[in-house]
Amino acid sequence: MTGTPLHLAVALDGAGWHPAAWRLPDARPDALFTAGYWADQVKEAERGLLDFVTLEDTLGLQSAAPHRPDSRTDQVRGSLDAALVAAHVALLTTHIGLIPTVNVTHTEPFHLAVGIATLDHISRGRAGWRPQIAARAADAAHFGRRTTPELTDEDVRDPELIARRLRPLFAEADDVVEVARRLWDSWEDDAEIRDVATGRFVDGGKLHHIDFEGPHFSVKGPSIVPRPPQGQPVVASVAHASTPYEFAARGSDVVFVTPFDRAGAKGILAQVDEAVELAGRDVRERPLRRFADLVVFLDEEPGAAARRKEHLDALNGAAFTSDALIFTGSAGELADLLLDWHGTGIEGFRLRPGAVPHDLRAITRRLVPELSRRGAFRTAYGPGTLRTRLGLPHPRNRYAPAG
């Protein structure tokens, strides 16, 4: 492999990111709520040597509007719990990283930290977590304990307006990530003794109360799960505007950004760098990997991918749009774009397949070999955890004595 390694991941969501993808002949809508469906997708991603997959999740039914429910019945509605799906496919895979989305607005931080730590143990160091705030006020009604801001149509047209309206939720999310990281450190790496002869299973002096006190909750600790194999599972977040950039700079290991062209990529990276500097983060000790998101429709015949998207748009009754760039073309053309953007400082890409299985297989069986042929991507998995693959150091335990 030549130059700086290129990282590659896929974001899995239903039958694909186009809302009409479930209606294609090769889709499997009858299997969407089965374990085998998701295992097949993740195993295909591992076949393509990808760094990791992310699994989408929400606290309410999907909607054509990002900020409120709708009454459409011609699109996929319903999903399985992402963290539980990740735990299942962890047993059926060997190398690929697993990053489920888990909500932080209506989920207790202790439960969240324990669940992700468990996933890291089950997967032997391949777990991550994408914290997600509950941006829809309707989601709060499922829990009945609080209300959250009601976004308007005007808000959703401007990412900065959304970010300002949701700033209190991001502040709360900061605390959730901090609590999770402290709980992951609440057991030192060698706290388990398991000495049958002496009857000592654990060294009590190496378990620590985290004693977190904040405006939203207090958590004493320690965790019930020993420290994860990675020390800290990978935390990844999506960012479209200043407040999410700041959130990523404070607590994430990976940030997914959404440029629409090369110049936009450079501008967004400058904003992320500014947020990292304001956070006082030492990127030598705590690197922040920057990934760009793209929705992809891939076909080798010229114009075929665009025509396929147009067919899906017709089935949907409206043109599909996205917060990320929508790419239609061949694997070779996509490789050109990725390598061009890679030159701006984008370290990896999270590709959202427009339709599954077609576009997922095009990524694993056409794009990956093309990038490998150019010396830009691996030809085999190496050893180590997900953090190792991403070039992230094993974090020091904050409660362990120095040295």
N, C-alpha and C positions, 0 to 999 in steps of 0.2 A: 504494500500500500504506500502511495506517495503522498507527501504533504500532510496537512492536518486531517485527522480522521473525520469522516462525515458520519454523523449519527442519523438514524432513520427509525421512525416509529409510525404506528397507525393508530387512529382513533376509531374505535368500533362503536357503532350505534345502530341498533335495529337491523333493518334490511339494507342499510346504507344511508348516506346523508341526504340524498334526494328523497323528499317525502313520498314520491310515487314509486320508489324502487321496489317495494314489496309486490308490485303488480307485474313485474317482468317474469318471463317464463322460467328463468333459472333461479328465481328467488324461492325462499322456503318459508312463506308466511305461517304455515301450519306448524313450523318447528321453532318459531321465535321465542317461545317460552319454555324451551327444553334445554337441559344441560348440554346435550350433544351438539346443538346448534352452535353454542358459544365455544365449546371445546374445539369444534372443527375450524372455526375462524382463528382462534389463538394458535392452534397447531399449524395452520397455514402461514400465519405470521412468523412462527418460529422456523418453519421450512425456509422462509426467506431471510433468515439470519437477522431479523430486526432487533433493535435494542430493547424495545418494550412495546406493549399495547396499553392504551388507556381505554377504560370502560365508562361510558356515560351513565348518568343516573340523575333522577329528579325526585322531588317530593310531591309532585303533582303530575297529572296526565300531560303528555306532550301537547304543544299548542303551536299553531301557525304564527301566533303573536308571542314574542318572547316574554312579555310582561303581564299577560293575563290568560286565563283559560279560554278555549273556544268550544264550539259545539260540532266540529267537523267529525264525520265518521268514515271518511274516505281515505284517511291516513292512519298509519300505525299509532295505536294508543295502548299504553301499558308497557311495562318492562320488568325485568327481574332485578333484584338487589345486586349492585355491581360488586360490592365487597364479597358477597357470598359466591357469586359466579367466579370471582378471582380465586377464592379458596378452592373451589372445585377444580378449575383448570390447572391450578398449581400442581396437583397430583398427577396430571396427564402431560406435563411439559417438563423440560429440563433446564433450559437456558434463558428463555425470554423473560424480560421484566414484566410485572403485572401492576398496573397503576389504576385502581378503581377510583371513581369520583364518590366522595362522601360529603354530605352536607354538614356545615358547621354551625348553622344558625339555630337549628332545632335538635341537635344531637349533643348529648353529654360528652364533654371532652374525655373523661375517663374511659367511657365505653369505646369511643373512637380510637383512642391510643391503644387500648388493649386489643381491639380488632385488627388494626394494622400491624401491631407487633406479632400477633398470632399468625397473620398472613406471611410475615417475613420468616418466621420459624418453619411454617409448613412448606414454603417455597425454597427454603435454604438460601435466603439472602437475595430474593428477587422482587421484593415488595416495594411499592411506592404508594402515594396517596395524593389525590388532587382535591384540596379543600375547595368547597363551593358554598358561597352564601346563598340564602333563599331570597332571590331578587323579586319573586312574585308574592304580593301580599296575600293572595288566595291560599298559598301554601301554609300560612300560619294557622288557617282555620282547621287544618287537619290535627293540630295539637291543642289549640285553645288556650294557650298559656300566655300569649303575647301577640302584638300586632307588628307589622313591618311596613315600610313606606309603600304607598300605592303609586307605581310609576304610570306616567301618562304617555300617550302617543308621541307627544313632543319630546319627552325625555329620551325615548328609545331611538330617536333620530340623531342624537348627539351623544357619543360615548362619554364625553366629559360631563355632560349634564347627569347622566346615569351615575357616574362615579361620585359626583358631589352628593346626589340624593342618597346614595348607599354608603357614604363614608362611615357612618356609625357601625354598620354591619361589618365593614372591613376591619375597623378597630377591634370589634369583638373577635373576628376571625384571627387577628394577630395573637390574641390571648389564647385562643384554642390551639394554634400551632405551637405556641410557647409551652403550654401545659403538656401537650403530647410529647414534645422533645424532652421536657424534664422527666416525664414518666418513663420514657424510653431509657433515660440515664439513671433511673432510681435504683436499678440493680447494676452493680459493677460487673464487668465482664466475667470475673472469676468468683462471683458470689456463690455459685453452686459448688458444694463440696462432694456430696453424695458418697460419703465414706461409711459403708455398712459397719465396719469394724468399730468405729468410734460412735456411730449413731448420729453423726452430724450430716444433715442434708444440705444445709445452707449456712453461710457465715452471716449472722445477723448484723454484724458491723459493716457489711457491704450492701445493705439495703437502706435506702434513704427516703425520709419524708421530703416531699418537694415544697410543702407549705406555701402553695401559690394563693395569693389574695389579689383579686381584681374587682373592677366595678360590676362584672357580670356573673362571676362565680368564684368560689374558693375550692381548692383541691388539695388534700393533705398528702395522698400517696402513702407508701410506694405502690407501684403497679403490681398486679397479680401475675404478670407475665415477665419472665427474665428478659434481660436486655436482648434486643433483636440481633441476629447474626451480623447485620450491617452496622450495628450500633445505632444508627438513625436511618430508618427507611427513607427513600427518596421522596421529598415533598415537591410537587409540581403544581403550577398555577397558570391560568389563562389570564392575559392582560391586554386590554384594548386602550387604556387611558392612564392618566397620571396616578390616580389612587391605586389601581391594581398594580402598576409598575412599582409603586412604593411598597405595597404588600409583598410582592415578589422579592424585592430587594431586602426586606427585613427577614423573611422566613423561609423562602423557597430555595430549592436546589436547582430546579429547572423552571424556566418561564416560557410559555407558549405565546408568541406574539403574532400579529396578523397583518403584515405588510401586503400591499397590492402591487408593488413593483420594487426594483432595486433601490431607487432613491428613497422610497418609503421605508425599506429595510434599514438603510443607514440612519435615517432620521429617528426611527423607533429605538434602535440600539443606542443612539446618543441619549435619548430620554431614559432608557434603562440604566445606562452608565451614570447619569446624573442622579437617579434615585438611589443607586448603590452607594455613591459618594455621600449623599445626604444621610443615608442610614449608618454611615461609618463602618461599613462592612469591609473586612480585609479579604479580597478575592483570592489572595494567595493561600490563605488558610481555609476559606469557604468559597470556592468558585460558584458562580451562577451560570449554568449552561443555558444558552439562548437558542430556542427552537422556533421556527416559523411554521405556521399552520397553512395548509392548502387543501381545498376540496379538489379531488382529481377524478376525471373521466378519461380512461386510457383505451385507445384502439390504434392498431398499427396502420390501417388503411386511412389515407388522408381524408379528413373531414368526417370520419365515422363517429368519433367521440362527440363532436358537436351535434351531429344529427341524432345521436342516442340521447343526449341531454334534451334536445328539442322535443323528441318523442315523449320523454318523461314529463317535460313541462306541459305538453298538451294533455297528457293523462291527468296531471295535477290541476289543470285549469288556470295556471299562472306560471310565469317564469320563476325558476328557483334562484334565489339570491342568498348570500351568505355574508357573515362578518369577515370571512377569509377569502382570499383570491380563489376563484373557480377556474381550474385549468382543464382545457380540453385539448387533447393531442396524443402524440405517440410517446412511448417510454423514452425514446431517444431525445425528443424535444423537451420532455420533463427533466431528464438528466442535465441537459444544457442549462435550463433555468436554475435548477438546484445548485449546480456548481458555480454559476454566475453569482447567485445570492450568497453562497458560501464564502465568496471572496469579500463580502462586506463585513464579515464577522459572525454571521449566522452559523452556529455550530452544528445544528441538526434540523430535521424537518419532521413534523407530525402530519402525516397525510391522512385525509379523511376520504375513504372510498365513496364515490358517488353512489354506487350500487354494488351489493354483495351477492354472489361471489365474484362477479366479473372484474371489478376494479381492484379488489383485494388481490386476486390472482395475477392481475397485470402488474401490480406492484412487486409481488414476490417472485414472479417467474419471468418478467421482462425488464422492469426497472432495475431491480437489484443486480441481475447479471450484467446489465449495461454499465452500471456504476462500478461494479467489480472489474469489468473489462478495462475501464479507464483508470483503474488503480485508486478509486475514490472510496471503496467500501470493502469490507471484509469478505473473505471467501470461506471462513469457518468461524465458529464461536471459539473464543479463548476461555480460560478458566476464570473464576472469580464471581463476585456478586454484581448486582446491577450498579452499585456505586463504582465498583472497579471498572466496569465497562464504560461508564460515563466519565471516568477520570476524576471522580470525587473521592477525597481521602476518607479513611475510616475516622470518624470524629472522636475526639478525646471525650471521655466521660467527665462531665462537669463536677461530679461529686467525688470522684476518685482522687486520692492524694497525688500530687504531681510526682512523676518519676516512679 
